[in-house]
Amino acid sequence: MLVAEQAGSTIGLLSYSIRPDLYHAAPTALIEELVVSASIRSQGVGSALFQAAEDYLREAGCVEISVSVMPDNLRAIKFYRLHGLTDEVVYLEKHLEI
């Protein structure tokens, strides 16, 4: 997990996991959460967190970064596309009743 702080307060975080991937024959990374405080969005904090994660993951030998985004979250989709992510797969899910 990466954390962004300002004046001793947490203003953003990016969590990820690294996993082996048989398809790529190398590790891949999944961004699980990227959150920035609403009051400071669009000031580069998310971009700094993403770039730091990308640099670290490249050093860790990852060959791909992926993230899932709800289809109506146009702001997040635009953010990730600006950082080089593209539409690659269709992610399907089924909600289970418990």
N, C-alpha and C positions, 0 to 999 in steps of 0.2 A: 504494500500500500504506500502511496505517496501522499503527503500532506502539505498543503500550502498554508503558511501562517503570515499574519500581519499584526504587528504590535502585540504579539503574544496570544492572539486569537486565531483559531482555525477558520480559514475562509474557503477552503476547498479540499477535496480529496479525490484520488483516483485509485480504485482497487482493481487488481488483475489477478489472473491465475495463469500459470505456465503448465502446459500439459504435453505429453508425448503425442505425436500424431503419425499414424502409420501411412496415411495418404501422402504426406509430405516427407516422410522419413526424417523428420526433424521436429523439434519442439515448436509449438504455436502458442500464442497468448490470447486470452479472452479478457477484454475490459469488462469488468462486472459492474462497476459504478463510477461515474464521473459527476461530482456534485460541486457546485460553486455557490456561495452565498448569493442570494437574489440581489442584494444591494450593490454588489460589485461585478455582476455579470457584464460581459462585453468589454472587460478591461484587460484581457489577456491571461487571466489566471488559468482558465481551462486549457488554453493553448500551451501555456508553460508546463502544466501538469502532463498533457498529452505528449509534448516533445520530450520531457524528461523520461516518461515511461517508454517511449519509442527508442530513445538512446539506450536505456538500460536493457530493454528486451532484445535489441540487436546485439548488444554485448553478451547477453545470456545465450545467444545462438538461435533465437526464435526467427523463423522464416515468414511468419504471418501474424498479424494482429487482427482480431475480429471483435465485433460488438453487436449486440442486438438492440434495436430501437423500435419503439412502437410506431406503426405507420403514420399516425397522425402527429407525431412529434417532429414537426418540420424544422424547428430550430436545431434540434440535435442532429437530424439528418444533414442539414446544411453544414453544421460544425464539422462533423466527421468527413464529409465530402471535401471540405476545404483542407482537411489534413490528409487527403490522399486515399481515403477508404472508398471503395466502390461496391455497388450491388453485385454480390457473387452468388448468393444462395437464397432459397426460400426457407424460412425457419417455420416449422409447423409445431403446434403444441395441442395438447388435449388436457383440459382441466378435469381432474378426478374428484369425484365426490368422496368425502371421508366421513 
